[in-house]
Amino acid sequence: MNIFSLKTELEKIFFINEEVKIFNKIDPKIVDTLKEIIIKINNKKIKFFYTDYKNSKNNSSVVSLLNNKFKNFYPLDYINTWSNYNFFKDYFKFSNYNFNTNSFVKIHLEKKRYAKLGKINHLISFTPFFIERLIKEEDSLNLNFILKFIPKIRIKDKVFYKNLHFMNHYAYYLKKSKQIKQKFIYVHSALGDDASKKEYFTFLNGKIEECWLNYFNKAHHICQYGDYINLNNNSVVINCGVDWGSEIKLFDGVKKIYNIDSSTNKYLDKSVKYILQKTNTKNIFLDYALYTNERHSYEVKNKYNVSTLKEIIDNHKINRIDLIKSDINGAERYMVDDLIEICNKFNSQLAISIYHPNYERDSKIKNNEMLYDLVDIPSRLIEKLKDKYNFFSKHYSYERKGSCIFYAIPKNEYNEVRK
C-alpha cells in the first residue's frame, strides 16, 4: 500500500473534490490543517489544487484521502489522538519542523497527560533529582521490608516538569519483574527485522527523550496497520474492535470484512460511512464483545453479547481468513490460544494490539503487572508459530498508551502477493 509521506518532493498537490467535500461537511478546518502541516514539514511553497476522480487516475500529484488504490494515499484520521495528523496539529502549535523536547512537554501539559509528584518529591521539586523507593520483586520479604525505607536517588530528565511528571506514560519508568525482562529478551530476539527490534526496545526500555526522537523521525510516514500486511481483492479480514473505523480505509477493496464490536457501526467516522456507500467490499458488522464485557461500564455491560473468535468463525461459517486485526482494550490476552489455532488452520496474518495496560485483576490473569501483555502476548504467539511465521513490531505513537502493534506474517507469504 502506498501511504503518502507528509515529507514529499511534490510542489503541486491535487486533492479530489468529492473527498474534500466530505471532510468539509465534518469540519472545514480539517483539510486546511493538513495543507498547513504539509507546508511546515517541507518548509517550501506547495500549491494545492482540486480535481475530480475522472481526471485524477493518471496524475502522480494526486493525493487521495479515502481511496487506497491511488499511488498517493493518505488515510486522513482526524479523530485518533495518535494519528500523525493530530500529532503535527498539536506539535506545530509550539514549534517548527525540528525536534524540540520542549514541544513534547507542552503537548503533555496541554492534554493534561501528567500526574503530580508525591509529598517528598514535591518539596524538593526545585532540585535536579528525585527520590524513589527501592523494592525488588525477587527479594525476600524481610529484605523488602528493610529496603522500602531506603530511598533511591535518580537524576531527573524530561519526564519531570516542576511538580509534575509523565512517568506513567512511558514504560521505561515502570516496574519490570524478572519475568517481564526474560520474556522481553525472548520476543526481541525473535523479531524479523532491525526496525522492529529498535521499535520494541525503545517502547519498553527507551527513556522519554529516546521515545520522542524515535517517533518524531518517523511521524511523517506512519499509519497504524499500514505495515507488513498483504491483502488483495480476494482477501477476507476479521476486524476486531471498530469504534470510528479508520482501519476500514486501509482494508477497503478486499472481498469481505467482518467488523466485530459491541457498538457495531454506531460510532463510525462520517468519511468511513462514505466509503461504505461506494465500496464493492462486503462489510458485515457483528454485535459482540469479544471474550469479556468487563471493559464496559456496570450499567451497560450486561446488554452486550459476549463471544469468542472461534465461535464467531464457526457460527458464520467463515472458511477463509487473510488477516485478523485486533484492538479490543486488552481482551487480546484471552484471544491468544484461539489465534494460534486459527493461524494453523487458515495461515492468517495478524495485527494485534499489545499496548493496553493490564489493569484487570481476575483469576484468568497469572501476572497482573501493568506491562505484562506487552511481552506475554507476543511470546506465546512466537512460541507456537515460530516455524511458520515471521514477527514484527511497530509503535505508532511516542507514549506507552499509544498503539503498539505486533504483526505475525506467514513466512511463505512475506513480501509475496496473496492469490
GUVEXDO-861394 format. One record per residue (C-alpha): x, y, z; residue number from 1; residue in three letters. Coordinates in pm, 1 decimal, always signed. Layout:
REM residues N
[node [X,Y,Z],NUM,'ALA']
...
***
This chain:
REM residues 419
[node [+0.0,+0.0,+0.0],1,'MET']
[node [+137.1,+340.5,-99.5],2,'ASN']
[node [+91.5,+550.4,+213.9],3,'ILE']
[node [+164.3,+912.7,+124.7],4,'PHE']
[node [+456.5,+1061.8,+313.5],5,'SER']
[node [+391.2,+1408.2,+453.3],6,'LEU']
[node [+754.6,+1479.3,+368.2],7,'LYS']
[node [+727.1,+1498.9,-9.4],8,'THR']
[node [+909.5,+1617.8,-321.1],9,'GLU']
[node [+584.1,+1729.1,-479.2],10,'LEU']
[node [+548.7,+2100.8,-541.4],11,'GLU']
[node [+191.2,+2065.8,-659.7],12,'LYS']
[node [-66.4,+1851.5,-480.0],13,'ILE']
[node [-411.6,+1775.7,-611.7],14,'PHE']
[node [-690.1,+1676.4,-374.2],15,'PHE']
[node [-1009.7,+1516.7,-503.0],16,'ILE']
[node [-1311.9,+1746.3,-487.7],17,'ASN']
[node [-1558.1,+1480.9,-380.3],18,'GLU']
[node [-1336.4,+1372.9,-88.8],19,'GLU']
[node [-1268.2,+1728.2,+26.3],20,'VAL']
[node [-1641.5,+1798.1,+35.1],21,'LYS']
[node [-1690.5,+1504.7,+271.3],22,'ILE']
[node [-1433.5,+1639.1,+517.1],23,'PHE']
[node [-1557.5,+1997.2,+481.8],24,'ASN']
[node [-1902.7,+1882.5,+590.6],25,'LYS']
[node [-1744.4,+1735.3,+902.3],26,'ILE']
[node [-1521.7,+2036.2,+973.8],27,'ASP']
[node [-1398.1,+2289.7,+714.7],28,'PRO']
[node [-1066.5,+2318.3,+902.5],29,'LYS']
[node [-958.9,+1954.1,+856.1],30,'ILE']
[node [-818.8,+1972.2,+502.9],31,'VAL']
[node [-681.8,+2323.5,+552.9],32,'ASP']
[node [-493.5,+2199.7,+859.0],33,'THR']
[node [-349.8,+1913.6,+654.1],34,'LEU']
[node [-222.4,+2164.6,+397.0],35,'LYS']
[node [-54.4,+2368.3,+670.8],36,'GLU']
[node [+108.5,+2054.6,+811.7],37,'ILE']
[node [+249.1,+1954.1,+471.2],38,'ILE']
[node [+389.3,+2304.0,+409.2],39,'ILE']
[node [+554.9,+2323.7,+752.2],40,'LYS']
[node [+711.8,+1978.9,+724.0],41,'ILE']
[node [+856.8,+2051.2,+381.6],42,'ASN']
[node [+945.5,+2414.0,+450.9],43,'ASN']
[node [+871.9,+2523.2,+96.3],44,'LYS']
[node [+591.7,+2660.3,-114.5],45,'LYS']
[node [+347.5,+2392.1,-222.7],46,'ILE']
[node [+49.6,+2474.0,-440.4],47,'LYS']
[node [-274.9,+2289.8,-379.7],48,'PHE']
[node [-535.0,+2220.6,-646.4],49,'PHE']
[node [-857.0,+2027.1,-675.9],50,'TYR']
[node [-960.1,+1771.6,-932.9],51,'THR']
[node [-1225.2,+1505.5,-981.7],52,'ASP']
[node [-1193.2,+1127.9,-988.8],53,'TYR']
[node [-1209.3,+1109.9,-1368.8],54,'LYS']
[node [-908.7,+1335.7,-1419.8],55,'ASN']
[node [-703.8,+1203.2,-1128.6],56,'SER']
[node [-618.2,+842.8,-1217.4],57,'LYS']
[node [-303.8,+916.2,-1417.6],58,'ASN']
[node [-193.4,+1219.4,-1221.0],59,'ASN']
[node [+102.7,+1133.3,-996.7],60,'SER']
[node [+44.8,+1452.9,-797.3],61,'SER']
[node [-298.1,+1346.4,-674.6],62,'VAL']
[node [-327.1,+1257.9,-305.8],63,'VAL']
[node [-641.0,+1064.7,-216.7],64,'SER']
[node [-773.6,+1086.0,+136.9],65,'LEU']
[node [-1021.0,+799.0,+103.3],66,'LEU']
[node [-922.9,+570.3,-184.2],67,'ASN']
[node [-635.6,+329.6,-111.6],68,'ASN']
[node [-598.8,+237.1,-479.4],69,'LYS']
[node [-424.0,+566.5,-555.0],70,'PHE']
[node [-46.0,+587.0,-577.8],71,'LYS']
[node [-51.3,+853.5,-307.1],72,'ASN']
[node [-298.3,+752.3,-37.6],73,'PHE']
[node [-320.7,+943.2,+288.9],74,'TYR']
[node [-592.3,+794.0,+513.9],75,'PRO']
[node [-668.4,+1119.5,+694.0],76,'LEU']
[node [-756.1,+1033.7,+1054.2],77,'ASP']
[node [-866.3,+1344.2,+1239.1],78,'TYR']
[node [-1020.8,+1150.1,+1530.8],79,'ILE']
[node [-742.4,+925.3,+1659.6],80,'ASN']
[node [-531.3,+1109.4,+1917.5],81,'THR']
[node [-225.9,+915.6,+1796.6],82,'TRP']
[node [-257.1,+976.3,+1423.1],83,'SER']
[node [+32.2,+1168.2,+1269.5],84,'ASN']
[node [-222.0,+1428.8,+1155.4],85,'TYR']
[node [-318.5,+1507.2,+1514.5],86,'ASN']
[node [+40.6,+1486.6,+1634.9],87,'PHE']
[node [+161.5,+1752.6,+1392.7],88,'PHE']
[node [-150.8,+1960.0,+1450.9],89,'LYS']
[node [-51.2,+1976.5,+1819.2],90,'ASP']
[node [+325.1,+1995.0,+1766.0],91,'TYR']
[node [+313.8,+2291.1,+1531.9],92,'PHE']
[node [+141.2,+2499.5,+1796.3],93,'LYS']
[node [+475.3,+2512.5,+1976.0],94,'PHE']
[node [+749.5,+2454.2,+1720.4],95,'SER']
[node [+850.0,+2440.6,+1356.4],96,'ASN']
[node [+952.2,+2111.6,+1195.8],97,'TYR']
[node [+1253.7,+2037.3,+1409.3],98,'ASN']
[node [+1295.7,+1807.4,+1705.8],99,'PHE']
[node [+1219.0,+2006.0,+2019.6],100,'ASN']
[node [+1173.9,+1830.6,+2354.4],101,'THR']
[node [+1002.0,+2136.3,+2499.8],102,'ASN']
[node [+724.8,+2098.3,+2242.1],103,'SER']
[node [+655.5,+1743.5,+2362.8],104,'PHE']
[node [+643.5,+1872.1,+2719.8],105,'VAL']
[node [+392.9,+2140.3,+2618.9],106,'LYS']
[node [+174.0,+1880.4,+2445.9],107,'ILE']
[node [+169.3,+1677.5,+2767.8],108,'HIS']
[node [+68.7,+1982.8,+2964.5],109,'LEU']
[node [-196.2,+2095.5,+2716.2],110,'GLU']
[node [-350.2,+1745.3,+2702.7],111,'LYS']
[node [-322.0,+1711.0,+3081.6],112,'LYS']
[node [-128.1,+1386.9,+3044.5],113,'ARG']
[node [+62.9,+1415.3,+3370.1],114,'TYR']
[node [+49.0,+1334.1,+3741.2],115,'ALA']
[node [+160.5,+1526.6,+4048.1],116,'LYS']
[node [+472.7,+1436.5,+4242.8],117,'LEU']
[node [+436.3,+1277.4,+4584.3],118,'GLY']
[node [+478.8,+1476.5,+4901.9],119,'LYS']
[node [+855.4,+1434.8,+4941.9],120,'ILE']
[node [+940.3,+1491.9,+4574.2],121,'ASN']
[node [+702.2,+1786.1,+4565.2],122,'HIS']
[node [+900.2,+1951.4,+4843.8],123,'LEU']
[node [+1227.1,+1903.8,+4652.5],124,'ILE']
[node [+1082.5,+1967.3,+4303.0],125,'SER']
[node [+1333.7,+2251.2,+4252.6],126,'PHE']
[node [+1627.9,+2005.6,+4270.7],127,'THR']
[node [+1777.9,+1809.3,+3975.0],128,'PRO']
[node [+1696.6,+1471.7,+4132.1],129,'PHE']
[node [+1402.2,+1275.6,+4267.8],130,'PHE']
[node [+1362.2,+1003.2,+4525.8],131,'ILE']
[node [+1204.7,+664.7,+4468.0],132,'GLU']
[node [+1171.3,+362.6,+4689.9],133,'ARG']
[node [+1387.2,+61.4,+4614.8],134,'LEU']
[node [+1185.7,-261.9,+4618.0],135,'ILE']
[node [+1286.2,-559.9,+4408.1],136,'LYS']
[node [+1036.9,-826.5,+4307.4],137,'GLU']
[node [+1276.4,-1115.4,+4366.4],138,'GLU']
[node [+1392.1,-1006.4,+4714.9],139,'ASP']
[node [+1282.2,-1184.1,+5031.6],140,'SER']
[node [+1004.3,-1034.3,+5238.6],141,'LEU']
[node [+1244.1,-937.8,+5515.7],142,'ASN']
[node [+1478.6,-762.0,+5275.4],143,'LEU']
[node [+1183.4,-587.1,+5112.0],144,'ASN']
[node [+1076.2,-460.8,+5450.0],145,'PHE']
[node [+1420.1,-313.1,+5506.8],146,'ILE']
[node [+1472.9,-175.2,+5156.6],147,'LEU']
[node [+1141.1,+4.8,+5138.8],148,'LYS']
[node [+1272.3,+255.2,+5389.9],149,'PHE']
[node [+1592.1,+318.7,+5190.7],150,'ILE']
[node [+1549.6,+591.8,+4928.7],151,'PRO']
[node [+1694.7,+561.0,+4581.2],152,'LYS']
[node [+1801.2,+888.8,+4422.6],153,'ILE']
[node [+1784.5,+940.9,+4046.5],154,'ARG']
[node [+1872.7,+1235.4,+3825.5],155,'ILE']
[node [+1571.5,+1397.8,+3663.6],156,'LYS']
[node [+1513.1,+1404.7,+3289.0],157,'ASP']
[node [+1237.2,+1548.6,+3070.2],158,'LYS']
[node [+980.6,+1319.5,+3229.8],159,'VAL']
[node [+966.8,+1578.0,+3509.9],160,'PHE']
[node [+826.1,+1927.9,+3484.3],161,'TYR']
[node [+824.0,+2138.1,+3801.3],162,'LYS']
[node [+598.6,+1949.6,+4044.7],163,'ASN']
[node [+453.3,+1723.6,+3770.7],164,'LEU']
[node [+571.0,+1407.7,+3596.8],165,'HIS']
[node [+483.9,+1193.3,+3293.3],166,'PHE']
[node [+633.7,+864.8,+3420.9],167,'MET']
[node [+311.9,+664.0,+3391.7],168,'ASN']
[node [+309.0,+730.0,+3016.0],169,'HIS']
[node [+645.3,+565.9,+2942.8],170,'TYR']
[node [+736.7,+202.6,+3008.7],171,'ALA']
[node [+1099.4,+280.6,+3097.3],172,'TYR']
[node [+988.9,+432.8,+3428.6],173,'TYR']
[node [+755.7,+149.7,+3529.5],174,'LEU']
[node [+849.7,-150.9,+3736.5],175,'LYS']
[node [+950.2,-462.5,+3540.8],176,'LYS']
[node [+979.1,-801.5,+3706.6],177,'SER']
[node [+1240.9,-1059.8,+3619.8],178,'LYS']
[node [+973.9,-1248.4,+3423.6],179,'GLN']
[node [+893.5,-945.5,+3207.4],180,'ILE']
[node [+1262.0,-887.2,+3137.9],181,'LYS']
[node [+1312.1,-1250.9,+3034.2],182,'GLN']
[node [+1008.8,-1250.4,+2805.3],183,'LYS']
[node [+1123.0,-922.7,+2651.1],184,'PHE']
[node [+1460.4,-1075.9,+2557.8],185,'ILE']
[node [+1284.4,-1374.9,+2400.2],186,'TYR']
[node [+1044.3,-1161.0,+2193.8],187,'VAL']
[node [+1310.8,-909.2,+2092.6],188,'HIS']
[node [+1540.5,-1181.8,+1961.5],189,'SER']
[node [+1258.1,-1333.4,+1752.4],190,'ALA']
[node [+1158.7,-1015.7,+1569.2],191,'LEU']
[node [+1217.0,-1030.6,+1195.4],192,'GLY']
[node [+1393.4,-703.5,+1116.0],193,'ASP']
[node [+1613.7,-440.8,+1278.6],194,'ASP']
[node [+1341.1,-177.2,+1262.8],195,'ALA']
[node [+1107.9,-395.9,+1471.0],196,'SER']
[node [+1379.2,-466.8,+1724.9],197,'LYS']
[node [+1450.9,-95.8,+1763.5],198,'LYS']
[node [+1080.1,-11.6,+1795.2],199,'GLU']
[node [+1016.4,-280.2,+2056.8],200,'TYR']
[node [+1327.1,-195.9,+2258.5],201,'PHE']
[node [+1250.5,+176.4,+2260.4],202,'THR']
[node [+889.4,+115.2,+2357.4],203,'PHE']
[node [+981.4,-84.2,+2668.8],204,'LEU']
[node [+1325.1,+48.6,+2758.3],205,'ASN']
[node [+1364.5,+389.2,+2596.7],206,'GLY']
[node [+1389.4,+697.6,+2814.0],207,'LYS']
[node [+1142.1,+971.3,+2740.8],208,'ILE']
[node [+1364.4,+1167.9,+2500.5],209,'GLU']
[node [+1451.4,+848.8,+2309.4],210,'GLU']
[node [+1079.5,+774.3,+2266.8],211,'CYS']
[node [+1015.2,+1127.9,+2145.5],212,'TRP']
[node [+1303.1,+1127.2,+1897.2],213,'LEU']
[node [+1217.1,+779.8,+1763.2],214,'ASN']
[node [+860.1,+891.0,+1695.5],215,'TYR']
[node [+949.4,+1231.3,+1553.5],216,'PHE']
[node [+1186.7,+1078.7,+1297.4],217,'ASN']
[node [+914.8,+856.5,+1151.1],218,'LYS']
[node [+597.6,+1057.4,+1217.6],219,'ALA']
[node [+575.8,+1196.8,+863.9],220,'HIS']
[node [+528.1,+848.1,+718.1],221,'HIS']
[node [+343.6,+618.9,+958.8],222,'ILE']
[node [-5.9,+476.4,+952.9],223,'CYS']
[node [-135.1,+221.6,+1200.3],224,'GLN']
[node [-190.3,-117.3,+1028.9],225,'TYR']
[node [-11.8,+17.7,+722.3],226,'GLY']
[node [+294.9,-208.0,+759.7],227,'ASP']
[node [+377.0,-569.9,+667.6],228,'TYR']
[node [+16.3,-667.2,+580.0],229,'ILE']
[node [-54.6,-810.1,+234.1],230,'ASN']
[node [-413.8,-806.1,+102.2],231,'LEU']
[node [-594.2,-818.5,-232.0],232,'ASN']
[node [-949.5,-822.4,-368.9],233,'ASN']
[node [-998.6,-1187.1,-268.5],234,'ASN']
[node [-895.5,-1133.7,+93.0],235,'SER']
[node [-1119.5,-1180.5,+395.9],236,'VAL']
[node [-1048.8,-968.9,+704.3],237,'VAL']
[node [-1170.2,-1008.5,+1060.8],238,'ILE']
[node [-1162.8,-664.3,+1220.5],239,'ASN']
[node [-1188.2,-695.3,+1599.7],240,'CYS']
[node [-1265.5,-360.1,+1760.2],241,'GLY']
[node [-1406.0,-87.0,+1536.3],242,'VAL']
[node [-1503.2,+241.9,+1707.1],243,'ASP']
[node [-1469.2,+510.1,+1432.2],244,'TRP']
[node [-1330.9,+252.3,+1187.6],245,'GLY']
[node [-1024.5,+426.7,+1043.0],246,'SER']
[node [-867.3,+89.6,+955.7],247,'GLU']
[node [-1155.3,+22.2,+713.6],248,'ILE']
[node [-998.3,+284.9,+485.8],249,'LYS']
[node [-687.1,+65.1,+466.2],250,'LEU']
[node [-869.8,-265.6,+422.2],251,'PHE']
[node [-1123.3,-138.7,+168.4],252,'ASP']
[node [-1104.6,-328.4,-159.1],253,'GLY']
[node [-1087.6,-676.2,-7.8],254,'VAL']
[node [-1368.7,-922.5,-66.9],255,'LYS']
[node [-1519.3,-916.1,+280.6],256,'LYS']
[node [-1464.1,-758.7,+623.3],257,'ILE']
[node [-1622.2,-897.3,+940.3],258,'TYR']
[node [-1630.9,-599.5,+1180.1],259,'ASN']
[node [-1676.4,-722.8,+1537.3],260,'ILE']
[node [-1766.0,-465.8,+1802.2],261,'ASP']
[node [-2035.4,-427.5,+2065.7],262,'SER']
[node [-2110.7,-82.7,+1922.5],263,'SER']
[node [-2133.3,-226.1,+1564.6],264,'THR']
[node [-2123.6,+76.0,+1330.1],265,'ASN']
[node [-2265.6,+326.8,+1578.8],266,'LYS']
[node [-1953.6,+543.6,+1608.8],267,'TYR']
[node [-1817.2,+522.1,+1255.5],268,'LEU']
[node [-1642.5,+829.0,+1119.3],269,'ASP']
[node [-1853.9,+1001.3,+853.7],270,'LYS']
[node [-1574.7,+966.0,+599.2],271,'SER']
[node [-1574.6,+588.2,+661.4],272,'VAL']
[node [-1951.5,+581.2,+612.1],273,'LYS']
[node [-1896.0,+748.2,+276.5],274,'TYR']
[node [-1656.2,+468.2,+177.9],275,'ILE']
[node [-1910.0,+204.3,+280.6],276,'LEU']
[node [-2165.9,+360.9,+47.8],277,'GLN']
[node [-1928.9,+338.9,-250.7],278,'LYS']
[node [-1732.1,+19.8,-192.0],279,'THR']
[node [-1757.4,-323.6,-350.9],280,'ASN']
[node [-1626.1,-475.8,-28.8],281,'THR']
[node [-1889.3,-656.0,+174.9],282,'LYS']
[node [-1878.1,-516.7,+530.2],283,'ASN']
[node [-2054.1,-723.9,+794.1],284,'ILE']
[node [-2098.1,-570.4,+1139.9],285,'PHE']
[node [-2134.3,-819.2,+1425.0],286,'LEU']
[node [-2267.7,-709.2,+1762.1],287,'ASP']
[node [-2034.8,-885.4,+2005.8],288,'TYR']
[node [-1797.2,-803.8,+2286.0],289,'ALA']
[node [-1505.2,-1041.9,+2243.1],290,'LEU']
[node [-1414.4,-1265.4,+2539.8],291,'TYR']
[node [-1526.3,-1027.1,+2813.9],292,'THR']
[node [-1759.5,-736.3,+2878.3],293,'ASN']
[node [-1562.2,-614.3,+3178.2],294,'GLU']
[node [-1431.0,-319.9,+2977.1],295,'ARG']
[node [-1785.6,-182.1,+2962.2],296,'HIS']
[node [-1946.1,+11.0,+3247.1],297,'SER']
[node [-2154.8,-178.8,+3500.9],298,'TYR']
[node [-2474.7,-14.6,+3380.3],299,'GLU']
[node [-2444.6,-133.2,+3020.2],300,'VAL']
[node [-2215.5,-437.6,+3016.5],301,'LYS']
[node [-2499.2,-687.0,+3057.6],302,'ASN']
[node [-2654.5,-561.6,+2733.5],303,'LYS']
[node [-2369.2,-698.3,+2521.9],304,'TYR']
[node [-2337.3,-1041.7,+2372.4],305,'ASN']
[node [-2002.4,-1195.2,+2463.6],306,'VAL']
[node [-1842.6,-1440.1,+2222.3],307,'SER']
[node [-1505.8,-1582.4,+2123.2],308,'THR']
[node [-1337.4,-1555.0,+1786.3],309,'LEU']
[node [-1368.0,-1928.1,+1724.2],310,'LYS']
[node [-1740.3,-1923.2,+1798.8],311,'GLU']
[node [-1796.1,-1637.2,+1554.8],312,'ILE']
[node [-1594.6,-1811.1,+1282.3],313,'ILE']
[node [-1792.1,-2132.6,+1330.7],314,'ASP']
[node [-2133.4,-1964.9,+1355.5],315,'ASN']
[node [-2078.8,-1757.5,+1040.8],316,'HIS']
[node [-1909.7,-2042.8,+852.9],317,'LYS']
[node [-1603.9,-1833.2,+767.7],318,'ILE']
[node [-1375.2,-2050.9,+555.1],319,'ASN']
[node [-1102.2,-1803.3,+465.1],320,'ARG']
[node [-918.5,-1555.0,+688.1],321,'ILE']
[node [-633.4,-1349.5,+542.8],322,'ASP']
[node [-599.0,-1105.3,+830.4],323,'LEU']
[node [-707.9,-1071.3,+1190.6],324,'ILE']
[node [-668.7,-719.2,+1325.1],325,'LYS']
[node [-746.2,-666.3,+1691.5],326,'SER']
[node [-771.6,-365.7,+1921.5],327,'ASP']
[node [-1017.2,-466.2,+2193.9],328,'ILE']
[node [-893.2,-287.2,+2505.9],329,'ASN']
[node [-670.9,-565.4,+2633.2],330,'GLY']
[node [-902.7,-862.2,+2577.4],331,'ALA']
[node [-633.8,-985.3,+2335.9],332,'GLU']
[node [-485.3,-1165.0,+2635.7],333,'ARG']
[node [-777.6,-1408.2,+2624.0],334,'TYR']
[node [-759.5,-1446.5,+2246.1],335,'MET']
[node [-409.4,-1591.5,+2206.4],336,'VAL']
[node [-496.6,-1962.9,+2213.3],337,'ASP']
[node [-769.0,-1910.0,+1954.0],338,'ASP']
[node [-531.8,-1708.6,+1734.7],339,'LEU']
[node [-278.1,-1990.8,+1736.2],340,'ILE']
[node [-540.9,-2244.6,+1629.6],341,'GLU']
[node [-679.1,-2011.9,+1360.7],342,'ILE']
[node [-331.2,-1938.3,+1220.8],343,'CYS']
[node [-250.8,-2307.3,+1197.7],344,'ASN']
[node [-573.6,-2365.4,+1007.8],345,'LYS']
[node [-600.2,-2056.0,+783.8],346,'PHE']
[node [-242.8,-1926.1,+763.0],347,'ASN']
[node [-380.4,-1584.9,+863.6],348,'SER']
[node [-182.8,-1265.2,+907.0],349,'GLN']
[node [-211.7,-1099.3,+1247.5],350,'LEU']
[node [-203.1,-734.5,+1356.1],351,'ALA']
[node [-260.2,-745.5,+1731.1],352,'ILE']
[node [-259.6,-459.4,+1981.5],353,'SER']
[node [-33.0,-529.1,+2277.8],354,'ILE']
[node [-14.9,-184.9,+2437.9],355,'TYR']
[node [-315.8,-195.5,+2670.2],356,'HIS']
[node [-228.0,-171.1,+3041.3],357,'PRO']
[node [-301.3,-488.8,+3232.5],358,'ASN']
[node [-522.2,-318.3,+3490.7],359,'TYR']
[node [-762.0,-608.4,+3530.3],360,'GLU']
[node [-748.1,-825.7,+3838.9],361,'ARG']
[node [-912.3,-1159.3,+3779.5],362,'ASP']
[node [-820.3,-1523.7,+3815.8],363,'SER']
[node [-762.5,-1570.7,+3443.3],364,'LYS']
[node [-454.7,-1347.9,+3458.1],365,'ILE']
[node [-148.1,-1520.2,+3600.9],366,'LYS']
[node [+50.2,-1198.1,+3618.0],367,'ASN']
[node [-111.9,-865.7,+3699.5],368,'ASN']
[node [+178.3,-638.1,+3613.1],369,'GLU']
[node [+76.8,-341.9,+3401.4],370,'MET']
[node [+328.1,-417.7,+3122.8],371,'LEU']
[node [+274.7,-794.4,+3116.1],372,'TYR']
[node [+69.9,-812.5,+2794.6],373,'ASP']
[node [+345.2,-629.4,+2603.8],374,'LEU']
[node [+569.4,-931.6,+2643.8],375,'VAL']
[node [+333.3,-1219.0,+2717.4],376,'ASP']
[node [+103.9,-1197.2,+2412.0],377,'ILE']
[node [+394.9,-1186.9,+2162.1],378,'PRO']
[node [+593.6,-1457.7,+2342.8],379,'SER']
[node [+300.4,-1702.0,+2341.0],380,'ARG']
[node [+236.3,-1643.3,+1969.3],381,'LEU']
[node [+604.3,-1674.8,+1882.9],382,'ILE']
[node [+644.9,-1996.8,+2078.7],383,'GLU']
[node [+366.4,-2174.3,+1888.4],384,'LYS']
[node [+400.4,-2015.4,+1541.2],385,'LEU']
[node [+775.4,-1958.3,+1501.6],386,'LYS']
[node [+823.0,-2240.1,+1248.2],387,'ASP']
[node [+574.7,-2088.2,+1002.1],388,'LYS']
[node [+570.3,-1715.0,+1076.2],389,'TYR']
[node [+782.9,-1401.0,+1078.7],390,'ASN']
[node [+720.4,-1148.1,+1355.1],391,'PHE']
[node [+738.3,-770.4,+1361.3],392,'PHE']
[node [+655.6,-482.6,+1592.2],393,'SER']
[node [+561.1,-122.4,+1521.5],394,'LYS']
[node [+484.6,+158.7,+1762.9],395,'HIS']
[node [+257.4,+431.4,+1623.4],396,'TYR']
[node [+291.2,+689.9,+1899.6],397,'SER']
[node [+551.6,+825.1,+2138.6],398,'TYR']
[node [+373.0,+726.6,+2460.8],399,'GLU']
[node [+319.9,+383.8,+2612.4],400,'ARG']
[node [-56.0,+427.3,+2594.4],401,'LYS']
[node [-48.3,+478.9,+2219.9],402,'GLY']
[node [-74.0,+197.4,+1968.6],403,'SER']
[node [+191.1,-73.7,+1964.9],404,'CYS']
[node [+104.9,-345.0,+1712.4],405,'ILE']
[node [+251.2,-694.6,+1696.3],406,'PHE']
[node [+247.5,-839.5,+1344.8],407,'TYR']
[node [+267.5,-1211.1,+1263.5],408,'ALA']
[node [+311.5,-1280.5,+891.2],409,'ILE']
[node [+333.4,-1631.9,+735.5],410,'PRO']
[node [+688.0,-1699.4,+613.2],411,'LYS']
[node [+581.6,-1832.1,+274.6],412,'ASN']
[node [+383.4,-1515.0,+204.3],413,'GLU']
[node [+603.8,-1244.4,+346.5],414,'TYR']
[node [+672.9,-995.8,+65.3],415,'ASN']
[node [+463.0,-1208.1,-171.1],416,'GLU']
[node [+123.0,-1133.7,-321.3],417,'VAL']
[node [-169.9,-1331.6,-191.3],418,'ARG']
[node [-381.5,-1502.4,-455.7],419,'LYS']
***
